[in-house]
Amino acid sequence: MIKILFLLLFPLFLFSKYQVVTYFPLESNIVKKIAHNEIKIREITNRFIPVYRELPYSEVSRLSNAKIYFHFGLDVEKAYGKVLKERNPELVEIDLSEGIGKIPNNPYFWTDPFILRDVGKKIFETLVIYDKSQTEFYRKNYEKFLEEIDETFLKIKRKFEISDIYAIYVFDDYWEYFANRFRIKTFKREKEHLNITDINKLVEFKDKENITRILFFDEKDHNVVFSLANNLNTKAVEDNIFNDNWQINLLELANNLNK
């Protein structure tokens, strides 16, 4: 009888967990660092997509049932927030980038471990407002998350302290926060093939600035990137800051730059 009662109540127990919505898995994983399984997270997309795409009415209804919408403050995420709040004005929208000292016109702040400490604090403070009974549980997880951030920062810092990586070419703005935190100069290149007459000047500049790596994200740029790398005798490193696990992202970035 007890077993039957549990089976009947179990779905209600799951439903009793309040719902949170995020834009993509990286945000979900950061929220889970503090919330663990105390909330139910739904994602607008299962991978980062930089452009807004119309959602079916049924999907908007499902997502807008959430209590909180956590996001990084990207334009595409704000567009979805507007749609969800039109459907559910009671939805609490939390822009995790608010109050953070950001580089002008560069929203990719989560590659800086120190800024992630501020993100974790905002998530923790939001969760305890709407789920006070779990305050100590969230606090314990939040403090553990801060320790994880600090450990990751120190691992990367030690790696660059014995590294010969001082400057890199980049094709996008994705890595500016990471580079600033670990004192790496970045020089942005346009996504265009080299002019043969410019190669000597670029080689001189590369040698002068001690540029040893080219960092890129979009595989569509392969031809341009590897043409530049071959002509300048530098190494091309591909990196995706939007992958699901923030810690693996940063550690792999540091490792790949130093190979």
N, C-alpha and C positions, 0 to 999 in steps of 0.2 A: 504493500500500500504506500509506504514512504517513497519507494523507488518510483512508483507511478506518479505520485504527487510532484516529485522532483522533476520528472520528465515534462510534466505539464507546466511547471513554473519556470523551467530553464529558459525557454524563449523569451519570457517576460523579463527575466534577469538580464539577458543580453540587450533587450530593448531599453532597459532602464539606464544603460550607459548612454550618457548624452553624446550626440554626434558632433564631430568636427569635420570641416572640409578643408582641404589644401588644394593647391593647383597641381603639384606633381610630387613624385615619391621622395625626392630629397627633403622637401619640407616635412612630409609625413614622418620620415625617419628621425628628424631633429625633434619634432614634437613628442615622438614616442620615447625619446631619451628621458623625458621627464614624466610623461603620462603613463608609459608602459601600456598595459591593457585596460586601463581604467576608462578609456574613452573609445569610441568607434570612429575610425577615420575613413572618410571617403575622398577620393581624388578626382579632380576634373579631368585629368589626363594621366595616362600611365608612363609618359615620358615627356620631357620638356619640349614644348612647341612654342616658338616665339610669336606666333600670330593668332589672333582671335578667330575661332571657328564657331559658328552657330550651333547651339546644343538643341537636341530634340526637347519638346515641351516636357515629356515624361522625365527626362534627365534633369532638367532644371527643377522640376518639382521634387525629385528625389534628393538632389543636393541641397536645395534650399530648406529642407527640414532640419538641417544642422543648427546647432546653437552658436558655433563660432567658425569663422573663416579666417584661418591663418595664411598669410602669404608674404612674399618678399618685397612687395610694393612695385613689382614690374608693371608696365603699362597694360600688358595682356591680362594680368591678374586683376587689376583694377576694373577692367572692362567686364570681366566675369562677376566681380563683386557687385557691380551696378545691376546686372541682370538678376543675380540671386536676391539682392535686397528688394528689388521691385516685386519679386514673388513673395518674399518674407521680410517685411520691414524690421522684424524683431531679431534678425540675424546680426550677430556681433562681428564686425569686420576688424581684424587686427593686422595692421601693416607692421611687420617686424622690422622694417627699415626706418621707422619714425624715430627721430631723436639721435640717429647715428650720424657721425661726422663722415659724410660720403664724399668721394671724389666727384667733382662736377660732371654731370652727364654720364656717370658710370654707376649703374645699379648693382654690380656684381660683387657685393661686399662680403659674401660668405666665404671667400677664399682667405680671409684674414681671421686667424684663430681668436685674436683679441675681440674682434667685433662679434664673433659667435658667443662670447661670454654675455654680451648685452642682449643678444637674441634669446639665449637661454633664460635670462632674467625676465624678459618680457613674457615669455611663454609661461614660466612659473607663476608670475604675478597674475596672469590672466586665469590660469587654471584654478588657483586657490580662491579667486573671486566667485567662480561658478560651481566650485566643488569643495567647499570649506572643510567638509568632513575628512577629506583626504590630504589636508595641508601638510602634515608631517611626512606622509608618503611621497608627495611631490617634492618636498624640500630635500629629502634624502636623495632622491633621483637627480634633482637639480645640482646638488653639491657634488655628486658623483660625476655628472656631466662636465662640471667645471674642472674637475681633476683630469678627466679624459682630454679636455681641450688643452690644459696646461702641459700634460705629458706629450701630446702630439706636437705642440709648439716647440717644446724642448728637443724632441727628436729631430725635427726639421732644422732647428737652429744649429744644433751640433753638426748636422750633416753639411750645412753651408759654411760653418766655421772652418772646415778642413777642405773646402771645395775650391775649384778654380773657376767657378761660375760667378762672374761679376756683371755681365751684361748679356742681353738676349734680344734678338729680333722677335717681334710679335706681329701677327696679322689682324688681331682684334684687341679689344680692351678687357677681355675676360680676366686677365691675370694681374692687373695693376695693384690690387689690394695685397695680393700675395707677394708680389715683387717689392712693394714699398715696405711691407713688414719685415722682409728678410734682406733688405738693402741690395736689391738687384736692379740695375738700370734696364729700362726697356726702350727699344727704338722701334717705332711702328713702321711697317712696310705696307705699301699698297699691294693689292692682289693683282699684280700684273707681271708679265714676263720681263726679264731683264733685256735692256738694250745693250748690245755688244760693246758699244762705246762707253757704257757706264761701269763695266765690270772692274776695270783697274781702280777707278775712284772708290768703288764699294769695297774692294779688297783692302785698300789703304785705310778706309774708315773702320772696317771690321778689325783690322790689326791695331789701329790706334785705340779703339774702345774696348779691345779684348773681347769681342763678341764671339762666343763659341757655340751658341745654340739658336735655333729658330723654333719658336713655339707657335703651334697652330691648332685649330679645332676642327674645321669643316673639311671632310675628306674630299670635297669638290675642289679644294685648293691644292691637292697633291702635286699636280704637274708644276704649278708655279713655285710651290715650296721646295720641291726637290731640285728644280732647276737652280734656284737660288743657293740651296745648300751645296750642290755640286760645284757651282762656280766659285763659291766663297770658301769651300773646304770646311764647312760647318755641319753640325748634326741637326736634323729636323726631329722635333719631338711633338707628337700629337697628344692633346689633352682635352678632356671634356669635363668642365666644371659642373655640369648638370647631372652627373651620375648620382645614383641613389644614396651612396654612403659618403658623407662629408669627410670623414677621417681617412678612409681609403683614398679618396680623391686627392687630398693634400699630400699624403705620404707617397703615393705613386708619382705625383707630379715632382716632388723633391727627388725621389729615386731616379726617375727617368731623366731629369735634367742633369743628374750627376753620374750617369752611366758613361 
